[in-house]
């Protein structure tokens, strides 16, 4: 017996879901397949603070994303580049939907142009791309 709402399984003899308070059914219908949107990596980083800026920019532009490798980077903050534990040396990749990749690249391209020691200094001519660093 199964709950049609939460899909919990019950032993024979139960007639109602304890959580949902709906009648149980004998066979669950298959879940509809979700349309899977293809994602592509648009940027990589080994710097946790830079990653936070990247995520903020994407969120501000309503661009969905996910990261790969971020959990390893957070375990060993402050280590020099390439000394993070993990198969990829601590490299974190940021992935966005293929259809939004060009927009994301345009928004993030200025991050590569900033020298490492100037990333946190404010531009005297004003913020780039409308963001105040």
SERO-4910 file (N, C-alpha, C, O; in steps of 0.05 Angstrom, whole numbers):
BEGIN
 pado doro    nc1    nc2    nc3   cac1   cac2   cac3    cc1    cc2    cc3    oc1    oc2    oc3
  Unk    A     17    -24      0      0      0      0     18     25      0     39     26     13
  Unk    A      9     45    -15     24     69    -18      7     94    -15    -17     94    -21
  Unk    A     20    116     -6      6    141     -5      9    154    -32     31    157    -42
  Unk    A    -13    163    -45    -11    175    -71      1    203    -70      9    214    -91
  Unk    A      1    216    -47     12    243    -45     42    243    -38     57    255    -53
  Unk    A     50    230    -16     78    230     -9     94    206    -18    118    204    -15
  Unk    A     79    186    -29     91    162    -40    103    143    -19    119    126    -26
  Unk    A     97    147      6    107    129     27     94    102     25     71     99     17
  Unk    A    110     81     32    100     54     30     91     44     58    104     50     78
  Unk    A     68     30     59     57     20     83     53    -10     82     50    -21     60
  Unk    A     54    -24    105     48    -52    106     18    -57    101      2    -39    104
  Unk    A     12    -81     94    -16    -90     90    -31    -85    116    -21    -89    138
  Unk    A    -56    -76    113    -73    -70    136    -77    -41    141    -96    -33    154
  Unk    A    -58    -24    132    -62      5    135    -79     15    112    -78      5     90
  Unk    A    -96     35    118   -114     45     98   -111     75     93   -121     86     74
  Unk    A    -96     89    111    -93    118    108    -64    126    115    -52    114    133
  Unk    A    -54    145    100    -27    155    105    -27    171    132    -43    188    136
  Unk    A     -8    164    149     -6    177    175      1    207    172     -7    223    189
  Unk    A     16    214    152     25    242    148      4    258    132     -4    280    141
  Unk    A     -5    247    110    -22    262     91    -52    259     97    -68    276     88
  Unk    A    -59    239    112    -87    234    119   -104    229     94   -127    238     93
  Unk    A    -93    215     74   -108    208     50   -108    178     48    -91    164     58
  Unk    A   -129    167     34   -130    138     31   -106    127     15    -97    140     -4
  Unk    A    -97    103     22    -75     90      9    -84     76    -17   -108     69    -19
  Unk    A    -66     72    -35    -72     58    -60    -53     34    -62    -32     34    -49
  Unk    A    -60     14    -79    -43    -10    -81    -19     -6    -99      2    -17    -93
  Unk    A    -22      9   -121      0     12   -140      4     42   -145    -15     57   -151
  Unk    A     29     51   -143     35     79   -149     38     83   -179     51     67   -192
  Unk    A     26    104   -190     32    110   -218     60    120   -221     72    131   -202
  Unk    A     72    116   -244     99    127   -249     99    157   -248     80    170   -256
  Unk    A    121    168   -238    124    197   -237    129    207   -265    144    194   -280
  Unk    A    118    230   -273    124    241   -299    154    248   -300    165    258   -280
  Unk    A    166    243   -322    195    250   -325    198    280   -328    184    293   -343
  Unk    A    216    291   -312    221    319   -313    238    325   -338    255    309   -346
  Unk    A    232    347   -350    249    356   -373    276    363   -362    278    381   -345
  Unk    A    296    350   -371    323    357   -361    335    377   -380    338    374   -404
  Unk    A    343    399   -367    355    421   -382    385    416   -382    397    410   -361
  Unk    A    398    419   -405    427    415   -406    441    439   -395    434    462   -400
  Unk    A    462    434   -379    478    454   -367    507    452   -378    515    431   -387
  Unk    A    521    474   -377    548    476   -387    564    492   -367    554    511   -355
  Unk    A    590    484   -364    608    499   -346    616    525   -360    624    525   -383
  Unk    A    613    547   -345    620    573   -357    644    586   -344    657    604   -356
  Unk    A    651    577   -320    674    589   -306    684    569   -285    668    553   -275
  Unk    A    710    570   -279    721    554   -258    737    572   -240    746    593   -248
  Unk    A    740    563   -215    755    579   -195    766    561   -173    755    540   -168
  Unk    A    787    570   -160    798    557   -137    796    575   -113    806    569    -91
  Unk    A    782    598   -117    781    619    -96    752    621    -86    733    627   -100
  Unk    A    749    614    -60    722    614    -48    709    641    -49    685    643    -54
  Unk    A    724    663    -44    712    690    -45    703    697    -73    682    709    -77
  Unk    A    719    690    -93    711    695   -121    686    679   -128    669    689   -142
  Unk    A    684    655   -118    661    638   -123    636    651   -112    615    650   -124
  Unk    A    638    663    -89    615    677    -77    606    700    -94    582    705    -97
  Unk    A    625    715   -106    619    737   -124    605    727   -149    585    738   -158
  Unk    A    615    705   -160    604    693   -184    575    685   -179    557    691   -195
  Unk    A    570    672   -157    543    663   -150    524    687   -146    501    686   -155
  Unk    A    534    707   -134    518    731   -130    510    744   -156    487    753   -160
  Unk    A    529    746   -175    523    757   -201    502    741   -215    483    752   -227
  Unk    A    505    715   -215    486    697   -229    458    699   -216    438    700   -230
  Unk    A    457    700   -189    432    702   -175    418    729   -182    394    730   -185
  Unk    A    434    750   -183    423    777   -189    411    778   -217    392    793   -222
  Unk    A    422    762   -235    412    761   -263    391    739   -267    383    734   -289
  Unk    A    383    726   -245    363    704   -246    372    682   -265    356    671   -280
  Unk    A    398    676   -264    409    654   -280    412    630   -262    428    631   -243
  Unk    A    398    608   -266    401    584   -249    429    573   -254    440    574   -276
  Unk    A    441    561   -233    467    550   -235    470    527   -214    454    525   -196
  Unk    A    491    511   -218    500    493   -197    530    492   -199    542    499   -219
  Unk    A    543    483   -177    572    482   -176    580    453   -172    566    436   -161
  Unk    A    604    447   -182    617    421   -177    644    426   -164    660    441   -174
  Unk    A    648    413   -141    674    415   -128    675    435   -105    695    437    -91
  Unk    A    653    449   -101    653    470    -80    656    459    -52    669    471    -35
  Unk    A    646    435    -47    648    423    -21    677    418    -13    683    421     11
  Unk    A    694    411    -31    722    407    -25    736    433    -20    752    435     -2
  Unk    A    729    454    -35    741    480    -31    735    491     -3    753    503      9
  Unk    A    711    487      6    703    496     32    717    482     55    718    492     78
  Unk    A    727    458     50    740    442     71    768    452     77    778    449    100
  Unk    A    781    464     57    809    472     60    813    502     52    829    507     34
  Unk    A    798    520     65    802    548     57    830    559     63    842    550     83
  Unk    A    839    576     47    865    589     52    889    575     41    911    585     43
  Unk    A    886    551     31    908    537     20    916    549     -7    898    558    -22
  Unk    A    941    548    -14    949    559    -40    936    543    -63    929    520    -60
  Unk    A    933    556    -85    920    544   -109    934    518   -115    959    516   -115
  Unk    A    919    497   -122    930    471   -129    936    453   -106    943    430   -110
  Unk    A    933    463    -81    939    446    -58    914    437    -43    915    427    -21
  Unk    A    891    440    -56    866    431    -44    864    401    -49    873    390    -69
  Unk    A    852    387    -30    848    358    -33    826    353    -53    806    368    -54
  Unk    A    829    333    -69    808    325    -88    820    319   -115    843    327   -120
  Unk    A    805    304   -131    816    296   -157    822    318   -176    838    315   -194
  Unk    A    809    341   -173    813    363   -192    829    386   -180    830    408   -191
  Unk    A    842    381   -157    859    401   -145    845    424   -133    856    446   -129
  Unk    A    819    421   -126    804    442   -113    790    461   -133    780    481   -125
  Unk    A    791    454   -159    778    470   -179    748    467   -178    737    445   -178
  Unk    A    734    489   -175    705    490   -174    694    499   -201    703    520   -211
  Unk    A    676    484   -213    664    493   -238    635    502   -233    621    490   -217
  Unk    A    627    523   -247    600    535   -244    586    529   -271    595    536   -292
  Unk    A    563    516   -269    548    507   -292    521    523   -294    508    527   -273
  Unk    A    514    531   -318    489    545   -323    474    531   -346    487    516   -361
  Unk    A    448    536   -350    434    525   -373    448    534   -399    457    557   -401
  Unk    A    449    516   -418    462    522   -444    450    547   -456    464    563   -467
  Unk    A    424    550   -454    410    573   -466    418    599   -454    415    620   -466
  Unk    A    429    599   -429    437    623   -415    467    626   -413    477    645   -399
  Unk    A    482    608   -425    511    608   -422    524    634   -432    541    645   -418
  Unk    A    516    644   -455    529    668   -466    524    692   -448    542    708   -443
  Unk    A    499    694   -438    493    716   -419    510    714   -394    521    735   -385
  Unk    A    513    690   -383    529    687   -359    558    693   -365    571    706   -348
  Unk    A    569    685   -387    597    690   -394    601    720   -397    621    731   -387
  Unk    A    582    735   -409    584    764   -411    585    777   -384    600    796   -379
  Unk    A    568    768   -366    567    779   -339    592    774   -323    600    790   -306
  Unk    A    604    751   -328    627    743   -312    654    749   -324    675    746   -311
  Unk    A    655    757   -349    680    760   -363    699    780   -350    723    778   -352
  Unk    A    688    801   -338    704    821   -326    720    810   -302    740    823   -294
  Unk    A    712    788   -290    726    777   -267    754    768   -275    773    770   -260
  Unk    A    757    758   -300    783    749   -309    802    772   -315    826    769   -315
  Unk    A    791    796   -321    807    819   -328    819    833   -304    838    849   -308
  Unk    A    809    828   -280    819    842   -257    844    828   -246    844    804   -242
  Unk    A    865    843   -241    889    831   -228    881    822   -200    864    834   -188
  Unk    A    894    802   -190    887    790   -164    888    810   -142    871    809   -124
  Unk    A    908    829   -142    910    847   -120    890    871   -122    887    886   -103
  Unk    A    876    873   -145    857    895   -148    828    886   -148    810    902   -151
  Unk    A    823    860   -143    796    849   -144    778    862   -124    754    865   -129
  Unk    A    789    869   -100    772    880    -79    772    910    -77    759    922    -60
  Unk    A    788    923    -94    789    952    -94    767    963   -112    760    951   -133
  Unk    A    755    985   -104    734    997   -120    746   1013   -144    766   1027   -141
  Unk    A    734   1010   -166    742   1024   -191    736   1054   -187    713   1061   -181
  Unk    A    756   1071   -192    751   1100   -188    730   1111   -208    718   1132   -203
  Unk    A    727   1098   -231    707   1107   -250    679   1096   -245    661   1101   -261
  Unk    A    676   1080   -224    650   1069   -217    650   1038   -222    668   1027   -234
  Unk    A    629   1025   -212    629    996   -214    624    987   -242    610    999   -258
  Unk    A    636    964   -249    631    951   -275    605    936   -275    597    926   -254
  Unk    A    592    934   -297    568    918   -300    546    925   -280    527    909   -276
  Unk    A    548    948   -267    527    956   -248    530    944   -221    512    946   -204
  Unk    A    553    931   -215    557    918   -189    578    934   -174    599    941   -185
  Unk    A    573    939   -149    591    954   -132    608    934   -116    598    921    -98
  Unk    A    634    933   -123    652    914   -109    663    929    -86    679    917    -71
***
